[in-house]
Amino acid sequence: MTGDPVSWAALAPFLALFGALVNGLFGARLREPLPGIVASAVVAAAFVLSLVAFLTFGERDAGVHVLLWDFMPVAGLDLVVGFQLDQLSLLMMLIVTGVGTAIHVYSIGYMHGDEGYARYFAALNLFIAAMLVLVMADSFPLLFVGWEGVGVCSFLLIGFWYRQKQNPDAARKAFIVNRIGDAGFLVAMFLIYRTFGTLTIAEVNEAVGGFAFGAAALTAIGVLLMVAAAGKSAQLPLHVWLPDAMAGPTPVSALIHAATMVTAGVYLIARSAPLFAQSPDASAVVAWVGALTALLAAAVAFAQTDIKRILAYSTISQLGFMFVAVGVGAYWVGIFHVLTHACFKGLLFLASGSVIHGLGGEQDVRRMGGLRRFMPLTAGTALIGTLAIAGVPLLAGFFSKDAILLATFSSTLLADHGALVLYALLLFSATLTAAYMGRWYLLVFEGEPRLSAEARERVHESPRVMTVPLALLAVASVLVGYVGLPSFAFPNWIEPWLLPATATVPFDYPPLWAEWLLIGVAVLAAAVGLALAWWVYMVQRGVPVTRVGSGAFAGFLRAGAGFDTLYQRAAVGPAEGVSSGLALLDRDVLDRGLAASVTTTGWLARLVMLWQSGYVRNYALAMMAGAVILILVVVLVGVRA
C-alpha cells in the first residue's frame, strides 16, 4: 500500500475478515444486537474505502496493483498474492460492500432472537471477505481462493438452520453442484498455464492478442471458464442448486443473489474479456447458454408458489441476460446489469423477507394477498423493485435490459452464431419477466387477503432497522440506471469507465430511428407482460390459471422443468445404489461373515502376545529352546540316515 487512496481499498477484505473473527471467537459473549452492529460497521467501513478509491481513481488507463506477499516462487511460476484495483474491480467492490451493508443492517432486525445470531453475522462477514478477494484478485489462483471461499460460506449460510434436515440437504446440494463447475475452473487454469506460461490475469489478457482469432486453445479455455461460471452463476444445466438455496435465512438469499456468489461467473467472463473477444465460438457458448437459461427460468418462475422461490428463478433468468451480454461482447453492459440487478433484486428479496417476518413465517403466495394495507412501506418498495426488473422506463432495470437487447441485436462477434435469434429469445424472456413479477406482486400485496387466522393476528409492518434498507435500495433501483443512459442520445458514464478494464468489440448499430424503435419494442414487452398479469390476477381473479394449473405442462414447470428428476435418476439414484451395496458388504460380509475369522485372529494374537513379554530372559530362554530343538532334529535325521 502507498499514499494513493486507491491502494487503501486493499484493506476492505481484511476489515470484513476482522468482523468475522470477532463474531466467530467472541460473538457468543456479546449481547444482541452488538454482533450485528460490529458486522455491519466493518462492511460499511469497507464500503467507504471502496468509495474513496472509486472517486479518486480518476482517468487512469491502468489499475493500481497492491502486492501483499510472494507465493510459490518456483521455476517457471513466480506467483504473488496481490490485488488489482481497476475500474472493474472497484465497481464490483462498491456493489458487494454497498448492497452488503444494507443487507447486514437489515439482518439485525430479521435475525433478532435467533440462537445462532453471532454465528450468522460471522459467516455473513466471511462471505463479504471472500467475494472481495474474488473481485480484487490479480491472478487466477487467488481468484479461485475467493471463488471457493464464497462456496464455503454459501454452504454455511444455506444450511444455517441445520436442525431441519432439508436445510443441510440444500447446502450439500449447492456445494456438490458447484464442485462440477470448479473442476472446469481447475482444468482451465492448467490449460492457461500450459498456453501462456503464467496465471497472472493481466499477463494472460495481454498475451491473448498474439493468438489467431478463434484459436483452438482460446476456445477450449473459454468453454472451461464458462463451465465454471455456469456452476457459480446457476446457468443450465448447473442451475438446480439455486432454488433450493432458499432454505437459508432470507437476507442470505439477498446477499447470494444480489451482491456475491451468483455474480461471480459473470465477473469471471468480464475479467477474461480479451480472451473471449478473440474466441467467437466460446463467446457463442456463453451467449446461447445464457439465452436458454433466461427463457427456461422465466417460464418455471410462473409455476412457483413460494415467495422466495419465484425470485430465485427470476435471478437465474436475469443472470442469463447478463451472460448473453458478455457473450455478444458487450462486457460493460453485462456488468451494468449486475449493478442494477444488485439493487432491485436485493430490494425484492428483502421485501419478501419483510413479508415472511410480518406473517410469522408464511411463504406461500396463495395464502397472502392484500398486504399493502398492512405493510404499506414494504409494498411500496416491492412495487418499485417489481417495475424495475420488469423494465418499466425511467427505472434502473429498463436501461440495463434495453442495453442488453440492443447489443445482442447489433452484435458482430456472434453475427454468424444466431445473434438475431438470441435477441428474439431475450425479448420473449423479458415479456415473461414482466408477467411473472407482476404475478408475484399482485398475489402478495393486492386483492383480497387470503391470510390464515394465525397470520391475520401476526401481520405487521417490519421495524425501521429493516425498512430503512428497503427504502435505500428502492432509491438505488430508480437512480443507478442513469449511469448507463443510451449513448446514441445521452451521456453514458459506465461504458467508457469499464472499457479500459475489459475489451472493445465492434458492433453494427442500426440507424438512430431504429434504435428508438428497439427501445419502444422493449417498453412494449414490459407493458404486455404487466398487462397480462393484471388481467389474469386482478380482472379474472386467477381463473385462467386455475384452468391450466392441473395440466401436465404446469406440473412440469412446477417441478423445475424436470432437471432434479433427471439428476436423481441419472446420477443420485445410481450413486445411492452403489453406496447401499458397499454398506451391505461392510455390514453383512466384513462385520458378520468374517466374525469367526476375527475370533480366530484374536486367539492367535493372544498366543503371540505370550512371546512378546518384553523380558530379555524370556527371549533368551526361547532362543535356547529353539537351538535345542534344532540340534535334536539334526541328530535324529543323522541317525536315520
N, C-alpha and C positions, 0 to 999 in steps of 0.2 A: 504494500500500500504506500501511496505517496501523498503529497499535499493536494493532489487533484481530488475534488469532491466526488468525482465519478468512481474513483477507486474505493471510496468509503462504503459503497454498496456491497463490497465483498463481505462485510460484516453481517449482512442480512441473514444468511442461513445459520450463522453461529448464534445470533440472537434467538431465533426460533429453537435451536437445539438447546440453548441455555434454559429456555422456558420448559422444554420437555424434561430436562434433567431435574429442575427444581420441583416440578409437579410429580415426576416419577419417583424421586427419592424422598421428598418431604411433604408431598401433597396430602397424604392421609392424615397428617398432623395439623394441616391448615383448615381453618373454619370456612365453610361456604359463605360467600362466593369468592374468597381470596384466590383459590386456584384458577378460577375463570378470569379474574382480573389480571393476574400475573400473565396468563397465556395470551390474553387479548393485548396487554401492554407491549409484550415483546414483538408480536406481529405488527402492531401499529408502529412501533419503532422501526421495524424493517421496512414498512411502507414509506415512512418519512425518508429513510436513507435512499430508497429506490426513487422516490420523487425528486429528491435533491440531485441525484445522479442524472435523472431524466432531464431536468430543467437546465442543468449545467453542461450537458453533453455538447450542445452547440452544433456546428456544421461539419463536424469531423467526418472524414471518409472511413477511417479505420477506428476500431474499438480500442478500449483500454484493456490490456492484459495484466492480470494480477497473479503473480507467481506465489504459490503457497509453500510448496516444498518439492524436492526431486523425488521421483518414484520410478522404480525399475530401470536403473541405468545399466542396461545390458547391451551386448554387442548388437548393433543394428536397430535397437529400440530404446530410445532415450526419452521416456515419458516423464512429464512433470505434472504435478497437481496444480491446476490454476483455473482461474475464472476469466471468461471472455465477456467483457461488458461492452456491448454494442447496441445498435438500435433495436434489434430483435430481442435480445435477452433483457434489455431494460424495460421494454413494453410488456413482455411476459412477466417480469418481476412485479410491475405495477398491478397487473391483473391478479397474480397469485396473492400478493400481500394486501391489496385493496379489498377485493372481494373476501379474502380470507379474514381480514379484520372484522368485517360486517358479520360474517358467519360466527366468529368467535364470540363477539358481543351478544349476538342472538342466542348462542348456546348457553350463556349464563342463565337466562330465563328458562330456556327449553329443558335443560338438564337439571333444573332445581330439584333437590331432594333425592337424586339418584345415588345409589350406594357406590357407584363407580365414578363419581364426579371428578375427582382428581386424575384418575387413570384416563378418563375420556380426554381431558384437556392436555395431558402429557402426550397422548397419541396424536391429537389434533395438531399440536405444535410440531411434533416429529414429522407429520405429513407435510406441513409447510416447508420445513427444513429440507426434506428430501426433494420436493418439487423445485425449490430454489437451486439446489445443486444441479438438478437436471437441466434447467434452462440456462444456467451460468457456465456449465462445463465447457472447457476448451478442447476436450478430447473425447473420443467415443467411449473409452473405458470409464472415464469419470461420469459421463452422461449415463452410462449403464449402471453405475452405482446409484445415482438418483433414480433411475428407471426402476431398479429393484427395490429401492427404498420406498417409493410410493406404493409398490405392490405389497410389501410387507405391512405398511401402515393401513392400506385398504383391508387387508386380511384381519388386522386387529380391530378395526372400527366396524366393518360389516358384521363381524361376529361379536360385537361388543357385549350384547346381552346373551352371553353364552349358555345360560341355563335353559334356554328354549332351543331345542335341537335344530330347528330349521335355520337358526341364525348362524351357528358354526358351519352347518352344511353349506349355506350360501357363501360363507367366507372361503371354505375349501374349494368350492366350485370356481370362484373368481381366481383363486391362487393357481389352480391347476390349469385352467384355460389360458391364463396369461403365460404359463411356462411354455406353451406351444409357440407363442409369439416371441418369447425370449430366446428360444432356440434359433429362430430366424435371425435375431439380432446378433447372437454369438457367431453364427456362421458368416453373417455379413461382415463382422469385424475381422474374422480370419481372412476373408477374401479381400477386404480393403487393404490389410497389411501386405498380403501377397501381391496385390496390384500396385499399390502406391509406396510401399515401404515405410509408411507412417500411419499413426492413428490420431494425429492431431487434426481437428476438424478443419481449421483454416488451411493447413497444408494440403489436405485432401481436396478441398474445394478449389484451390489454386491449381493443383496438378491435373484436374479434370479436363481443362482446356487443351491439354496435349494429346487427348484421345480423339479418335474419329467419332463423328456424330453417329450415335446409335451403336457404339462399340458393344460387343457381347459382354465384356466384363462389367461395363457400367450397367447394362440391363440386368445382369444377374444380381449385382449389389443392390440395385434399386428395388427389384422384386423381393429380395430378402428383407430389406428395410421395411417394405410395405407389409410383409408378414408380421414383423414386429409391431408395426403401427396398428395393424388390424386387431391384434390381441389387446393392446393397451387402450385403444380408442373404440373398441367394440364394433368392429365392422365385420361384415359377412366373411367367413362363416363363424367367426370367433366372438360374436356379439352376445352369446347366450348368458354370460355371467352378469351383465349389467342389470337386467330387470330383477334378478334375484338379489342383487346388492342392496335393494331397498330394505333388506332386513335390518340394516343398521339404523341408528338414530337419524332423523330427517336432516339435521344440519350436516351430517356426514355425507348424505346423498347430495346436498347442495354443494359441498366442497369438492366431491369427486366429479360431479357433472359440470360445475361452473368454472373452477379455477385450477384444478390439479390433474388428477390421473388421466382422464379421458382426452384431455387436450394434448397430452404428451406425444401421441402419434402424429398429429398434425404438425406440431412443433418440429419433430424429427425430420419430416419431409421438407418443411420450410428451411430448416437449418442446413439440409443437404441439397438445397435448391440448384446449385450449379451442376451437380451430378444428374439430377432428374431432368434439367433443361437440356442436357446432352443425350438423353435417352428417351425418345418418344414412346418406345414400347413399354418401358417401366412406368412412364407417366400415364399411359393409357390404362394399365392395370390399376393404378391408383384411382383414376377418374371413374372407370367403369365399376369398380368395387364400391366406390362412394355413391354413385348414382343408384345402383341396385339396392344398396343398403338404405338410402334415403326413401326410396319408394316402398320397400317391404316394411320397414319400421313404421312409416306413416300409416300404412294400411292396418298393421297389427295394433297400433295405438287406438284405433277406432273401437276395437272389441274389448278393451280392458276396462275394468270397473274399479280398480284400486287407484286412489287419487295420486299416489306416487308412481305407480307402475305406468300410468299413462305418460307421465313426464319422463320416465326412464326411456320408453320407446321414442319419445319425442327427441331426447338427447341423441340417441342412436341415429335418428333421421337427420338431425341438424349436423352431426358430425359427418354424415355422408355428403352434405352440401360443402363442408369445408374441404373434404378430400377431393371433390370434383374441382374446387377452385385451385388447389395446389397441383392437381393432376393436369389441368389445362395450362399451367404455367403462371397463373395469377397468384403468386405466393403472398403478396401483400393483401390480397382480397381474402385469402384463407385465414390469415392472422386477424384481419379486420373483423371477420365473422366470429373468430374466437373471442375477441374483445366484446362485441355486442352481445353475443350469446352468454358470456360470463355474467353480464349484468341482468338480462331478463330471465335466464334460466336459474340463476341464483335467487332472484326475486320469486319466481314461481315455486321453487322448492321450499323456500322459507315461508311463503304464503300457505302452501299445503301443510307445512309443519304447524303453522298457527291454527289452521283448521283442526288438525288432529289434536293439538293441545286444547283447543277450545271445546272439543266434543268428547274429551276424555279417552281418546284412542281410536275413535271411529275412522276408517279409511275407505269404506265402500261409498262411492259417489251416488249409488242408488238409494242410500239412506241419508242423504243430505238435502240440499235444496233450500232456497230462501235465506241463506246465511248472511246475505247483505244487510238485512235489517238487524241482525245480532252482532255482526262483526264488520262494521262499515269500513274501517281503515284497512283491514285485511282484504276485503272485497275490492276496494278502490285500487289498491296497489296490484292485486292479482289481475284486475282488468287491464291495467297498463302493460303488465307483462304479457298477457294474452294477445293484446293488439300488437305489441312489439314483435313477438315471434311470428304472428300471422302475416306481418309485412305491411301493416297499415302505414300510409305515408306520414312522414314527419316524425316517426318513432325510429329507434335505433335499428331494429331488425329490418326495416324496409330498405335502408341504404346498403347494408352489407349483403342482403339477399339479392337485391337488384344488381349489385356489382358482380355477384357470382353468376347470375343469369347472363349478363352482358358479356362477361369474359368467356363463358362457355360458348355462347353464340358466335363470338368473334375469334375463337382460338385458331391459330395456325399450327401450333405444336401438334394438335390432335386432329388436324383437318382431314387426315386420311384414316382416322380411327373413330369416326362417327360422332363428331362434335355436335352436330345439329340434333342427332338422336339423344345425346346426353342432355341437351338443352330442353327438349320436349319432356324427357323423364323428370327433370328437375322442376319444370313448370307445373306438371301434374302433381308432383310431390308437394309443391308449395300450396296448391289448392287444397290438398288433403290436410296439410298442416293447419291452415286456417280453419278448416271444418272440424278436425278433432279437438283443437284447442278451444274453439267456440263451444263445442260439446262439453269440454271439461269445465269451463267457466259457468255455463248455464246450468249444468246439473248440480254444481256445488253452491252457487250463490244466488241464482234466480229461481222463479217459480214458487210453488207452494212447498213449505218444509215437509220433508219425509223423515223426520228425525224419530228415533226411538224415544220412549218415555224417559229413559235414563239420560240420553243425550240432550233432551229438551231442558232437563234440570241443570245440566252441566254447562251448556253453551254460554260462552262469554268471549269478549274481545281479549286478546293477549296483552300482557303487561308492556309497559313502554320499552323495556330493555329488548323486547322482540319487535315491536312495531317501528321503532326508530330505524333499525337496519332495513326494514321493509321500505320505509319512505325514502331512504337514501338510495337504495337500489332502484326504486321506481324513478327517481330523478335521473339517475345514470342511464336507465333504459330509454329515456327520452333524449338525453343530450349527447351521449357518446357517438351516436351515428353521424353527427355533424363534422367529425374529423375526417370523414370519408365521403364527402359530397361528390356527385358525378363530376369528373374532371373536365368533361367536354363543355360544361356550362358554369361550373362553380370552382372556387379554390378547393383543392384536395390536399390535406396535410399529410395523411398517413402513407400515401403511396410513395412520394419522394423520400419520406423519412425511412421506410423499410427497404427501399431498393438497394442501398449500399450493402446491406447485410444479407440479401437474398440473391436474386438473379433477375436479369432482364430478358424477357421473352417477347418477340414481336407479336402483335395482334392485328387482325384485319378488321378494324372497327367499321361499322356501316355509316352512312351519311347521318348528319345531325338529326334530320327528321325521323330517320329510322330508329335512332337511339331513344328519342322521345316516345316513339311508338312502342318500343320494347318496355319502357318504363310503364306505359299505360297498360300493356298486357300483364305485367307483374301486379299492378294495382288491381286489375280486373280479376286475376286469380285469387287474390286475398278477399276481394268482395264476394266472389262466388262462394268460396269456402265458408265465410262467416254467415252469408245469407242462407246457405244450406243448413248450417247448424241452427240458426234462428227458426227457420221454417219447421225443421223436424222436431225440435225440443220445446219451442215456445208456442208455435201455431198449432202443430199437430200433437203436442204433448207426448212425443216419443212413440206414437202409434206405428209409424213406418218401421222403426227399429224393432218393435215387438213382433211384427210380422215376419221379419227375416232373421231374428235373433236365434231361432231354434234350428236354422238351416246348417248344412254340413260346412259351408264355407265360413259362416260365422264361428262355428266351433273350431275350425282350422285356424282362424285368426286368433281366437281366444287362447289357443294352445301355443301361440308364438310361431305360427306357420310350421309347426311340426319339427323344429330343429332339436328340441330337447328329446322328443320321442326317438328321432333318428339317432342321436348320440347314445341314448340309452340302449338301443338295440344293437348299434354297430360297435360301440366301444365299452360303455359302462357295464352292460349285461355280460358280455364275454369276460371282461376283467373280473367281475364278481364271481363268475363261474369258476375261473381258474383259481381265484383266492379260496373259494369254498373247497375245491379239490385239494389244494395244499393244506388247508386246515384239517380236512379229513385224514390226509396222510399223516400229519403231525399227531393228531389225537388218537386215531384208531390203529395206526401201524407202529409209529415210534413209541407212543406212550403206553398202549395196551398190548400190541402184538409182540413187542420186544421186552415185555415185563419180565419174563422168565430169564431172558439173556441178561437183563440188568441185575437180577438177583444173583445169577451165577457169577457175573463180573464182580459184584460186591463181595461174594465169598472168596474169590481168588485174590481180590485186593486186600482183604483182611489177612489172608495167608501170607502174602508177600510182605505185609507190614511187620510180620513177626521177624523177618530177616533184616528189616530196616529199623533196628532199635536205637542206633546212634552210639552204641558202646563198642569201642575198638576190640575189647577182649572177645566179644561175641563174634565179630568178624574174623578174628584170628582163629578161634575155635572152628568156625565154618571152613576156613581155608585148610586147616589141618585135617578136618574130617574129609574134605574133598580129596586131599592128597592121599590119605589112607585108602579111600575108595578106588582111586586111580591105580595105586600100587597093587591092590588086591586083584583088580581086573586084569592087569598086565601079567601077574603071576599065574592066575587061573588060565589065561589064554596060552601062556607058555607051557604049562603042564599038559594041557590038551594037545598041543602041537607035538 
